[in-house]
Amino acid sequence: MVLQKIVSGRQLEFACDDFVRDQPELLEKIGERYAQMLILDRLNICKNTDEEFLFIKSEENEKALAIKDLEELREDAIPAIDHFRNQVLPKLKNHINQENDIQKLRAIIEVLNEFNSTISDLMKSNDRDGSNLLNSSLQNFHLSSL
């Protein structure tokens, strides 16, 4: 790990990856500046325009290779993204829908259990015709909860 001394107030700090951990854009800027300084240093070393031309041409070739590598990475990433989009997301949505259906079924079962207990109470009633208990039970029972 390359350390660079930075004087800040009275303290001496060492800049490294941890120094810009929460600020990756600073690390990118430092890298860009360092690359520009290297290019300028190499251009200053060139003795004539032919060497400068060859150096610039090699830099262009390196950039073209970097772009080609990036395109290859994208091509490799596209099938993985498509797999996620076409396979994983529908399965996840289906699972979520099933969970919602299960919650609805639980609510319906709870209402049906309430209705069953109401009917059981009606059957156990001592009323001759059971109409009073039936009317009061049905008033307490809410069909809107279905």
Beta strands, then each sheet from edge to edge (+ up, - down):
strand 1: 4-8
strand 2: 11-15
sheet 1: 1+ 2-
end
